[in-house]
């Protein structure tokens, strides 16, 4: 199996897209954590272009989508305990 990496996904969906529909696609990932209505940290073996292809349909034409790799080795901040537990778990 390919090694995984973390990506940051910002998705402000177009009108009419239900969160359950987006989460079904997110479930393709090895693991994910949604920390706000529009933001996810995703642990995946797929690259950001693959994720763009999976998520574009939820944003195009009048929503917003941004995906980037995330280096969790250089981090700091205040998040919920659940987030830190999720981030630190072995995968």
SEFIMAR-246144 format. One line per field, with one value per residue: x, y, z of N, C-alpha, C in turn; residue in one letter; residue number from 1. Coordinates in pm, whole numbers, padded with zeros to 5 digits. Atoms other than C-alpha are relative to their C-alpha. Last residue first. Layout:
N
nc1: [X, ...] .
nc2: [Y, ...] .
nc3: [Z, ...] .
cac1: [X, ...] .
cac2: [Y, ...] .
cac3: [Z, ...] .
cc1: [X, ...] .
cc2: [Y, ...] .
cc3: [Z, ...] .
aa: [a, ...] .
i: [NUM, ...] .
//
This chain:
91
nc1: [00071, -00078, 00016, -00113, -00124, 00007, -00002, -00137, -00087, 00029, -00074, 00068, 00109, 00104, 00131, 00021, 00136, -00022, -00118, 00040, -00114, -00009, -00065, -00146, -00064, -00144, -00077, -00145, -00058, 00007, -00068, 00016, -00026, 00073, 00144, 00036, 00076, 00111, 00095, 00068, 00103, 00106, 00072, 00101, -00055, 00021, -00109, 00029, -00116, 00022, -00133, -00036, -00141, -00058, 00098, 00097, -00013, 00058, 00055, 00020, 00060, -00036, -00131, -00096, -00023, -00113, -00123, -00014, -00064, -00143, -00053, -00008, -00123, 00016, -00084, 00070, 00136, 00104, 00072, 00124, 00107, 00102, 00106, 00100, 00036, 00110, -00037, 00099, 00003, -00075, 00084] .
nc2: [00044, 00076, 00145, 00075, -00031, 00049, 00146, 00039, -00022, 00102, 00121, 00086, 00075, 00042, -00062, -00066, -00039, -00138, 00000, -00002, 00051, -00055, 00092, -00008, 00119, -00018, 00119, -00019, 00022, -00121, -00120, -00061, -00145, -00061, 00002, -00112, -00103, 00054, 00068, -00105, -00057, 00102, -00002, -00106, -00135, -00062, 00050, 00067, 00087, 00133, 00055, 00136, 00039, 00002, 00032, -00109, -00086, -00130, -00072, -00144, -00062, 00087, -00021, 00068, 00134, -00006, -00011, 00128, 00096, -00030, 00035, 00146, 00042, 00038, 00116, 00127, 00012, -00072, 00061, -00073, 00020, -00101, -00023, -00095, -00113, -00085, -00138, -00105, -00073, -00127, -00119] .
nc3: [00121, 00098, 00002, -00056, 00070, 00138, -00009, -00032, 00115, 00101, -00040, -00098, 00063, -00092, -00001, -00127, -00038, -00038, -00085, -00140, -00078, -00134, -00093, -00002, -00055, -00010, -00034, -00008, -00132, -00084, 00045, 00132, -00002, -00111, 00030, 00087, -00071, -00081, 00087, 00076, -00087, -00012, 00127, -00002, 00012, 00131, 00084, 00125, 00012, 00057, 00013, -00038, -00004, 00135, 00104, 00014, -00117, 00039, -00114, 00014, -00119, -00111, -00063, 00087, -00053, -00093, 00079, 00071, -00091, -00004, 00133, 00006, -00066, -00140, -00034, 00014, -00054, 00073, 00112, -00021, 00096, -00024, 00098, -00051, 00085, -00041, -00029, -00001, -00126, 00005, 00000] .
cac1: [-00241, -00140, -00343, -00200, -00433, -00749, -00656, -00571, -00906, -01107, -00933, -01070, -00827, -00586, -00263, 00073, 00202, 00513, 00504, 00146, 00260, -00063, -00096, -00342, -00705, -00930, -01291, -01553, -01918, -02095, -02011, -01877, -01848, -01987, -01884, -01524, -01493, -01380, -01170, -01005, -00932, -00753, -00555, -00466, -00293, -00441, -00305, -00519, -00548, -00794, -00814, -01150, -01292, -01630, -01865, -01574, -01331, -01416, -01176, -01077, -00947, -00821, -01008, -01304, -01518, -01475, -01702, -01979, -01915, -01993, -02331, -02411, -02328, -02609, -02547, -02839, -02651, -02283, -02053, -01801, -01519, -01184, -00974, -00639, -00433, -00247, -00032, -00046, 00213, 00122, 00000] .
cac2: [00502, 00580, 00843, 01190, 01385, 01218, 01276, 01638, 01687, 01530, 01757, 02055, 02290, 02556, 02612, 02480, 02270, 02181, 01802, 01822, 01925, 01962, 01914, 02149, 02154, 02455, 02439, 02712, 02707, 02858, 02626, 02378, 02313, 01963, 01833, 01940, 01698, 01372, 01527, 01764, 01466, 01288, 01607, 01634, 01296, 00974, 00775, 00977, 01138, 01425, 01743, 01896, 02248, 02390, 02349, 02337, 02078, 01791, 01504, 01244, 00887, 00643, 00851, 00714, 00823, 01181, 01094, 00972, 01278, 01511, 01345, 01358, 01730, 01794, 01979, 02203, 02527, 02490, 02358, 02557, 02307, 02373, 02058, 02027, 01722, 01473, 01198, 00823, 00570, 00350, 00000] .
cac3: [01070, 01425, 01606, 01663, 01435, 01563, 01928, 01847, 01672, 01952, 02205, 02015, 01843, 01960, 01767, 01655, 01370, 01172, 01149, 01022, 00675, 00477, 00103, -00061, -00171, -00237, -00355, -00378, -00485, -00789, -01081, -00968, -00595, -00533, -00876, -00805, -00514, -00671, -00947, -00701, -00478, -00762, -00834, -00465, -00464, -00328, -00031, 00206, 00547, 00515, 00720, 00646, 00625, 00515, 00811, 01053, 01188, 00956, 01024, 00767, 00737, 00472, 00218, 00018, 00315, 00194, -00098, 00131, 00348, 00056, 00003, 00375, 00376, 00126, -00200, -00302, -00369, -00451, -00185, 00019, 00023, 00189, 00192, 00370, 00280, 00495, 00353, 00316, 00212, -00081, 00000] .
cc1: [00084, -00088, 00084, -00012, 00115, 00133, -00001, 00013, 00142, 00090, -00022, 00088, -00065, -00110, -00092, -00142, -00002, -00136, 00035, 00119, -00037, 00115, 00022, 00055, 00150, 00057, 00148, 00066, 00149, 00045, 00005, -00148, -00033, 00014, -00084, -00151, -00051, -00092, -00121, -00106, -00075, -00114, -00114, -00077, -00111, 00059, -00011, 00125, -00029, 00133, -00022, 00151, 00021, 00144, 00063, -00095, -00080, 00001, -00053, -00061, -00018, -00068, 00025, 00140, 00090, 00034, 00122, 00125, 00014, 00073, 00151, 00059, 00017, 00134, -00011, 00082, -00054, -00135, -00099, -00090, -00124, -00105, -00092, -00101, -00104, -00023, -00126, 00059, -00099, -00010, 00088] .
cc2: [-00098, -00041, -00065, -00151, -00088, 00019, -00060, -00151, -00048, 00013, -00111, -00120, -00085, -00065, -00058, 00055, 00067, 00060, 00139, -00003, 00008, -00066, 00071, -00106, 00021, -00123, 00035, -00129, 00028, -00022, 00114, 00013, 00069, 00152, 00064, 00008, 00114, 00107, -00053, -00061, 00114, 00054, -00101, 00010, 00104, 00140, 00058, -00057, -00094, -00074, -00145, -00015, -00141, -00052, -00020, -00039, 00129, 00088, 00134, 00056, 00149, 00050, -00106, 00010, -00086, -00137, 00006, 00000, -00138, -00103, 00025, -00047, -00151, -00049, -00026, -00124, -00141, -00029, 00094, -00043, 00074, -00019, 00109, 00020, 00084, 00108, 00074, 00135, 00116, 00070, 00125] .
cc3: [-00074, -00117, -00110, -00013, 00045, -00070, -00139, 00014, 00028, -00123, -00102, 00033, 00109, -00081, 00105, -00002, 00136, 00033, 00050, 00095, 00148, 00074, 00133, 00094, -00002, 00070, 00000, 00044, -00005, 00145, 00102, -00035, -00131, 00003, 00111, -00025, -00087, 00055, 00075, -00091, -00068, 00087, 00000, -00131, -00009, -00004, -00142, -00066, -00116, -00001, -00041, -00003, 00054, -00005, -00138, -00113, -00012, 00124, -00050, 00128, -00026, 00128, 00106, 00061, -00090, 00056, 00090, -00087, -00063, 00087, -00005, -00133, -00006, 00057, 00151, 00034, -00023, 00064, -00068, -00115, 00048, -00109, 00053, -00112, 00073, -00104, 00042, 00031, -00010, 00135, 00000] .
aa: [x, x, x, x, x, x, x, x, x, x, x, x, x, x, x, x, x, x, x, x, x, x, x, x, x, x, x, x, x, x, x, x, x, x, x, x, x, x, x, x, x, x, x, x, x, x, x, x, x, x, x, x, x, x, x, x, x, x, x, x, x, x, x, x, x, x, x, x, x, x, x, x, x, x, x, x, x, x, x, x, x, x, x, x, x, x, x, x, x, x, x] .
i: [91, 90, 89, 88, 87, 86, 85, 84, 83, 82, 81, 80, 79, 78, 77, 76, 75, 74, 73, 72, 71, 70, 69, 68, 67, 66, 65, 64, 63, 62, 61, 60, 59, 58, 57, 56, 55, 54, 53, 52, 51, 50, 49, 48, 47, 46, 45, 44, 43, 42, 41, 40, 39, 38, 37, 36, 35, 34, 33, 32, 31, 30, 29, 28, 27, 26, 25, 24, 23, 22, 21, 20, 19, 18, 17, 16, 15, 14, 13, 12, 11, 10, 9, 8, 7, 6, 5, 4, 3, 2, 1] .
//
